[in-house]
Amino acid sequence: MANREDYQPGAASGASVEKGGEQWKLVFVRELRHPPALVWEALTDPAQLAQWAPFDADRNMAAVGPVTLSTANVPQPQVSETTVTVADAPRLLEYGWGGGQIRWQLEPHGNGTRLTLWHSIDRRYVSWGAAGWHICLDVLDHLLAGDPLGRIVGPDALQFGGWKQLNAGYAAQFGVEG
């Protein structure tokens, strides 16, 4: 396992927002060195989600149907009874979470994958959401490379050096308060 204490998130980059009312869409694009099939497994397999995602799933998400997502590392349990609405392996995955919608698109890119995440999110939390997903996607990349950092979400993410700067960087990019 990589040394978590040495991890520092990079500068706020790779994200944009689509503005509209109180619900905005956070859009993240990452290029990963891993093939779409491997990335798909990390997005759908509960054991892998438990190593990088901000929630736990009660079943494999590779099929359409009901799923329970429990937000990880929060003081009060937050459980979402939701539905995987699209599961087109290894290209497209859609489901609800925390009052918003999540959409993952995977495209072959060289020997790897261009991963695009759309997350509808209350505009008041968009910079926090961007900072959180930024760290989650860093952790995902480490996991896929065989160098896991361990999940860094919720209050744990706030403890890492660079969190405040990451949040402030996204807030400035999006024109919102951090």
The 8 nearest C-alpha neighbors of each residue, nearest first, counted from 0:
[[1, 147, 146, 148, 2, 149, 145, 3],
 [2, 0, 148, 146, 147, 3, 141, 5],
 [1, 3, 4, 5, 0, 148, 6, 147],
 [4, 2, 6, 5, 148, 1, 149, 0],
 [3, 5, 2, 6, 159, 7, 1, 160],
 [4, 6, 3, 2, 7, 1, 159, 160],
 [7, 5, 3, 4, 8, 2, 159, 148],
 [6, 8, 161, 9, 5, 160, 159, 4],
 [9, 7, 134, 161, 6, 10, 137, 165],
 [8, 10, 7, 11, 165, 12, 161, 133],
 [9, 11, 12, 165, 8, 168, 164, 161],
 [10, 12, 165, 168, 169, 9, 13, 130],
 [13, 11, 14, 10, 169, 9, 168, 133],
 [12, 14, 28, 27, 29, 15, 11, 26],
 [15, 13, 27, 26, 12, 28, 25, 16],
 [14, 16, 26, 25, 27, 17, 13, 173],
 [17, 15, 25, 24, 26, 18, 23, 173],
 [16, 18, 24, 23, 25, 19, 15, 26],
 [17, 19, 23, 16, 24, 20, 22, 122],
 [18, 20, 23, 22, 21, 17, 24, 122],
 [21, 19, 22, 18, 23, 122, 121, 17],
 [20, 22, 122, 121, 23, 19, 123, 120],
 [23, 21, 121, 120, 20, 122, 119, 19],
 [22, 24, 18, 120, 119, 122, 19, 17],
 [25, 23, 119, 17, 118, 16, 120, 117],
 [24, 26, 16, 118, 117, 15, 119, 23],
 [25, 27, 117, 15, 14, 116, 16, 24],
 [28, 26, 14, 116, 115, 13, 29, 15],
 [27, 29, 115, 13, 114, 14, 116, 26],
 [30, 28, 114, 113, 31, 115, 27, 13],
 [29, 31, 113, 112, 114, 32, 28, 111],
 [30, 32, 112, 33, 111, 29, 113, 140],
 [33, 31, 111, 112, 110, 30, 34, 140],
 [32, 34, 111, 31, 112, 37, 35, 38],
 [35, 33, 111, 112, 37, 36, 110, 38],
 [36, 34, 38, 112, 37, 39, 89, 105],
 [37, 35, 39, 89, 38, 34, 40, 88],
 [36, 38, 40, 39, 35, 34, 33, 41],
 [37, 39, 35, 41, 40, 36, 42, 34],
 [40, 38, 36, 42, 37, 41, 89, 35],
 [39, 41, 43, 37, 42, 38, 44, 36],
 [40, 42, 38, 47, 39, 43, 44, 48],
 [43, 41, 39, 40, 44, 38, 48, 47],
 [42, 44, 60, 40, 61, 59, 41, 39],
 [43, 45, 59, 47, 40, 46, 41, 48],
 [46, 44, 48, 47, 56, 59, 49, 58],
 [47, 45, 49, 44, 48, 50, 41, 55],
 [46, 48, 41, 49, 50, 44, 45, 51],
 [47, 49, 45, 52, 50, 51, 46, 44],
 [50, 48, 47, 46, 55, 51, 45, 52],
 [51, 49, 150, 47, 48, 149, 52, 46],
 [50, 52, 150, 139, 48, 138, 135, 49],
 [53, 51, 48, 54, 135, 49, 50, 150],
 [54, 52, 71, 152, 70, 51, 55, 153],
 [55, 53, 70, 71, 69, 52, 68, 56],
 [54, 56, 69, 68, 49, 48, 70, 71],
 [57, 55, 68, 45, 58, 67, 54, 69],
 [56, 58, 67, 66, 68, 55, 45, 59],
 [59, 57, 56, 60, 45, 66, 44, 67],
 [58, 60, 44, 43, 61, 45, 56, 57],
 [59, 61, 43, 62, 58, 44, 83, 63],
 [60, 62, 43, 86, 59, 63, 88, 44],
 [63, 61, 86, 60, 64, 83, 59, 85],
 [64, 62, 83, 84, 86, 85, 61, 82],
 [63, 65, 83, 82, 62, 66, 84, 60],
 [64, 66, 82, 81, 83, 67, 63, 80],
 [67, 65, 81, 82, 80, 57, 68, 58],
 [66, 68, 80, 57, 79, 56, 81, 69],
 [67, 69, 56, 79, 55, 78, 54, 66],
 [70, 68, 78, 55, 54, 77, 71, 79],
 [69, 71, 54, 77, 53, 78, 55, 68],
 [72, 70, 54, 53, 73, 69, 55, 152],
 [71, 73, 153, 152, 74, 70, 154, 155],
 [72, 74, 75, 71, 153, 76, 70, 154],
 [73, 75, 76, 72, 154, 77, 71, 153],
 [76, 74, 73, 77, 72, 70, 78, 71],
 [77, 75, 78, 73, 74, 70, 69, 71],
 [78, 76, 70, 69, 75, 79, 73, 97],
 [77, 79, 69, 68, 76, 70, 80, 67],
 [80, 78, 68, 67, 81, 69, 96, 97],
 [81, 79, 67, 66, 68, 78, 82, 65],
 [80, 82, 66, 95, 79, 65, 67, 96],
 [83, 81, 65, 64, 66, 94, 84, 95],
 [82, 84, 94, 63, 64, 85, 93, 65],
 [83, 85, 63, 94, 93, 82, 64, 86],
 [86, 84, 93, 92, 83, 63, 87, 91],
 [85, 87, 92, 62, 61, 63, 91, 88],
 [86, 88, 91, 90, 89, 85, 92, 61],
 [89, 87, 90, 86, 91, 39, 61, 36],
 [88, 90, 39, 36, 35, 87, 91, 105],
 [91, 89, 105, 88, 104, 87, 106, 92],
 [90, 92, 104, 87, 103, 86, 105, 88],
 [91, 93, 86, 103, 85, 102, 87, 104],
 [94, 92, 102, 85, 84, 101, 83, 103],
 [95, 93, 83, 101, 84, 82, 100, 96],
 [94, 96, 100, 81, 99, 101, 82, 98],
 [97, 95, 99, 98, 100, 79, 94, 81],
 [98, 96, 99, 79, 95, 100, 78, 77],
 [97, 99, 96, 95, 100, 120, 79, 119],
 [100, 98, 119, 96, 97, 95, 120, 101],
 [99, 101, 95, 119, 118, 94, 96, 102],
 [102, 100, 118, 94, 93, 117, 95, 103],
 [101, 103, 93, 117, 116, 92, 118, 104],
 [104, 102, 116, 92, 91, 115, 93, 117],
 [103, 105, 91, 115, 90, 114, 116, 102],
 [106, 104, 90, 114, 113, 35, 112, 91],
 [105, 107, 113, 112, 108, 90, 114, 104],
 [108, 106, 112, 111, 35, 113, 109, 105],
 [107, 109, 112, 111, 113, 110, 106, 30],
 [108, 110, 111, 107, 112, 32, 34, 113],
 [111, 109, 108, 34, 32, 33, 112, 107],
 [110, 112, 32, 33, 34, 108, 109, 31],
 [113, 111, 107, 108, 31, 35, 106, 34],
 [112, 114, 30, 106, 108, 105, 29, 107],
 [113, 115, 105, 29, 28, 104, 112, 30],
 [116, 114, 28, 104, 27, 103, 29, 113],
 [115, 117, 103, 27, 26, 102, 118, 28],
 [116, 118, 26, 102, 25, 101, 24, 103],
 [119, 117, 101, 25, 24, 100, 120, 116],
 [118, 120, 24, 99, 100, 23, 22, 25],
 [121, 119, 22, 23, 99, 118, 122, 24],
 [120, 122, 22, 123, 124, 21, 23, 125],
 [121, 123, 125, 124, 23, 21, 22, 120],
 [124, 122, 121, 125, 175, 176, 126, 21],
 [125, 123, 127, 122, 121, 126, 128, 120],
 [124, 126, 128, 122, 127, 123, 129, 120],
 [127, 125, 170, 129, 169, 128, 166, 124],
 [128, 126, 130, 124, 129, 125, 166, 131],
 [129, 127, 125, 131, 126, 130, 124, 132],
 [128, 130, 126, 132, 131, 127, 133, 125],
 [129, 131, 133, 127, 166, 128, 132, 165],
 [132, 130, 128, 134, 133, 129, 127, 135],
 [131, 133, 135, 129, 134, 130, 136, 128],
 [134, 132, 130, 136, 131, 135, 129, 137],
 [133, 135, 137, 131, 132, 136, 138, 8],
 [136, 134, 132, 138, 137, 133, 51, 52],
 [135, 137, 139, 133, 138, 134, 132, 140],
 [138, 136, 134, 140, 139, 135, 133, 141],
 [137, 139, 135, 141, 136, 140, 51, 148],
 [140, 138, 136, 142, 137, 141, 51, 135],
 [139, 141, 137, 143, 138, 142, 136, 144],
 [142, 140, 146, 144, 138, 147, 139, 143],
 [143, 141, 147, 139, 145, 144, 140, 146],
 [142, 144, 140, 145, 141, 139, 33, 146],
 [143, 145, 141, 142, 146, 140, 147, 33],
 [146, 144, 142, 143, 147, 141, 0, 140],
 [145, 147, 141, 142, 144, 0, 1, 148],
 [148, 146, 142, 0, 141, 149, 1, 145],
 [149, 147, 1, 3, 0, 138, 141, 146],
 [150, 148, 50, 147, 151, 51, 138, 3],
 [149, 151, 51, 50, 152, 148, 138, 52],
 [152, 150, 156, 155, 149, 135, 51, 134],
 [153, 151, 156, 155, 53, 150, 154, 72],
 [154, 152, 155, 156, 72, 73, 157, 71],
 [153, 155, 157, 156, 152, 158, 72, 73],
 [156, 154, 158, 153, 157, 152, 151, 159],
 [157, 155, 152, 151, 158, 154, 153, 159],
 [156, 158, 154, 155, 159, 162, 153, 163],
 [159, 157, 155, 156, 160, 154, 162, 161],
 [160, 158, 157, 156, 162, 161, 155, 7],
 [161, 159, 162, 158, 7, 163, 157, 8],
 [160, 162, 164, 163, 165, 159, 7, 8],
 [163, 161, 165, 164, 160, 157, 159, 166],
 [164, 162, 166, 165, 161, 167, 160, 157],
 [163, 165, 167, 161, 162, 166, 168, 10],
 [164, 166, 168, 162, 11, 163, 167, 130],
 [165, 167, 163, 130, 169, 168, 164, 126],
 [168, 166, 170, 164, 177, 165, 169, 163],
 [169, 167, 165, 171, 11, 166, 170, 164],
 [168, 170, 172, 126, 166, 171, 167, 11],
 [171, 169, 167, 177, 175, 126, 173, 168],
 [170, 172, 174, 168, 169, 173, 167, 175],
 [173, 171, 169, 170, 174, 168, 15, 175],
 [172, 174, 170, 171, 175, 169, 16, 15],
 [175, 173, 171, 172, 170, 176, 169, 177],
 [176, 174, 170, 173, 177, 171, 126, 123],
 [175, 177, 170, 174, 171, 123, 126, 167],
 [176, 170, 167, 126, 166, 175, 127, 169]]
